[in-house]
Amino acid sequence: MIVKSFQWLTLLVALLLGAVLSLHVGGRADVGIADLLAVITHWDSPSLSQSIMVDIRLPRTLIAGLLGINMGLSGLILQAITRNNLASPSILGINQGAALGMTLAIMLPGFFPIADEAMAVLGALFAGILTFSFAGGLRAKVSPLRLILSGVAVGAFSFAMVRFSFTLDDEVSRDVILWTTGDVAGVRWHDTPLLLALSLFGIIASVLLAHRFNLLALGEAASQGVGANPHITLVLGALIAATLTGISVSVAGPIAFVGLVIPHLCRAMIGSNHRQLVPAVALGGAALMLYAEAFSKIVITGEELPLGVIAAIIGAPYFVYQALFSKEMGL
Amino acid sequence: MGRFLSLMIAGFTFIASTQGLAAREVQHELGTTTVADQPKRIVALEFSFVDSLAAVGVSPVGLTDDNKPERITKEYRDIIGNDFVSVGARKSPSLELIASLQPDLIIADKTRHSSAYKALSAIAPTIVLDSLTGNYQSALKQAQVIGDAIGKGKEMTARIAAHKARFEEVKAKVATAKKQGRTFQFGVVSSRGLYLHAPHSYNGSLLQALDLPLALSANGEGVSYESAYVKTTLEQLSQINPGVLLLGRYSTPALTDDWADEALFKSIDAVKNDQVYYVSGHTWARLRGVVAAEVTFDELVNAMDQVAKKDAK
């Protein structure tokens, strides 16, 4: 019990430190975490530094955290419903599908009668459906290898289409590249409500489904045996994962590896009970993205690296480590 | 005998002179290319090359217009007419279309077309110049290279001299906008990003040549497309704090419109003192060369007049 508490404390401290770091650094060296404290004491007449903290840094940090929650949870859900620890939004092609939807929205503004975010969610859903149907559909047995291969195929196809847009006009391609590498430099408070609402929905839905995920982990027959139809779990899970991925991608591009790495790390720390894994992954995902957000502002002075690049730099080595040394990959 | 000799001499002279005219060695970024003396069917793969052809009144048979005819502006069309074929986007011109035009000279860009140099050379003699990442001074040099390559070296020299005279006039005029400690900055803004043009970029070097101090400090020589155009967040812009901001707008509303109500944006000197001017982003940022620079001059002089007027108030 003490060990468990210690694990939770570690996650919370990591999150808090990440938030402080992410708020402390930015384009102006004269604005720091002290201004956040000053905001609390002098709310009525904020100075310029304080309004930078409130108008620019806070929404950015919040969004980075929410993205981490969404990507982490959708990775966890996908791993649970596929019973495959290699599953993640980027490996199943869902990230790239969302990117394709979003790219189409950028390339052909006004052509689609729905919002850019909806295009991303649709793209995510469509790619997910494709991957699952190539891998054997909703039949009882989906082989892990086939699933991964289908995901890679769908992802590669989608991203090839995204890359096609790079050959277009400089300005269009610059917009697409900027956004596909995960850029949150321009976000403000008005970008937060939808993401916040969907993150809350994601957390609540995952908590509600946690028991079903646990049953699914015992095998489909066992799950069926206690009255939890595994197909319903699979469909619900896939829908939630696609929605969380789609909305995140629409905000900051396809950020890879968070959805893969965080569930693994949390499983190693907390164990495999999804009732605990869901909050742990939310905390861990948010923490990782906060560090990524902070580093994206530090690495090159005077310029910013896109968030997705930093997330990949942090996430990719862990993936390689897992692939080389983990027995749970199931390949 | 005397007549025969003189005929022979005349004949040799004729052969020698036609041989001298027949071809010309042109040195460029990727080597030396032999170009026919008076190429008649020229394909230009960057706007600045079209500019150089227009500067001496030569019409290309083919050019890249990014599949947007309006990108070949009126200033060019007034000179080169409309009788050319679009060979597609500067980034990905159609080799098939270029070949079908049976050109005798192709002018390509180092950044965009180096990888296609072999394929282009197989179609026609190709010279490669650094338009995209080149600065103002190199744009003028390239204009001369193009002038020489098409057998209009003298005309180009005269045209550039006229341009330089114009440049000096402009330099004197814009000096009225200068003030102790005031900096100037050009950038383009779309709905997703603000890109400031660094000192080593084309526009950065142009403003510097005109003796206007830039807000963005020089850090290293520009080699890449990315380093010449610096993506800038609002926080960074406020740190750079330009005194006069010249912006080329690529979309409406642009990011700077979204920032309009933010305290941080309002705290920037250029915004605070109402010294933000919107200029033609296309002409400033995409076009370059003597013809385009003179349009830029007009817009710049206009803006700097207003700067000076606001100072006088």
Chai-1 contact restraints between the chains, C-beta under 6 A:
chainA,res_idxA,chainB,res_idxB,connection_type,confidence,min_distance_angstrom,max_distance_angstrom,comment,restraint_id
A,G26,B,E235,contact,1.0,0.0,6.0,A-B,restraint_1
A,G27,B,T233,contact,1.0,0.0,6.0,A-B,restraint_2
A,G27,B,E235,contact,1.0,0.0,6.0,A-B,restraint_3
A,G27,B,Q236,contact,1.0,0.0,6.0,A-B,restraint_4
A,G27,B,Q239,contact,1.0,0.0,6.0,A-B,restraint_5
A,R28,B,E235,contact,1.0,0.0,6.0,A-B,restraint_6
A,R28,B,Q239,contact,1.0,0.0,6.0,A-B,restraint_7
A,L48,B,S267,contact,1.0,0.0,6.0,A-B,restraint_8
A,S51,B,A263,contact,1.0,0.0,6.0,A-B,restraint_9
A,I52,B,L264,contact,1.0,0.0,6.0,A-B,restraint_10
A,D55,B,E262,contact,1.0,0.0,6.0,A-B,restraint_11
A,I56,B,E235,contact,1.0,0.0,6.0,A-B,restraint_12
A,T167,B,K91,contact,1.0,0.0,6.0,A-B,restraint_13
A,T167,B,S92,contact,1.0,0.0,6.0,A-B,restraint_14
A,D169,B,D66,contact,1.0,0.0,6.0,A-B,restraint_15
A,E171,B,S190,contact,1.0,0.0,6.0,A-B,restraint_16
A,E171,B,Y250,contact,1.0,0.0,6.0,A-B,restraint_17
A,D175,B,R192,contact,1.0,0.0,6.0,A-B,restraint_18
A,A185,B,T233,contact,1.0,0.0,6.0,A-B,restraint_19
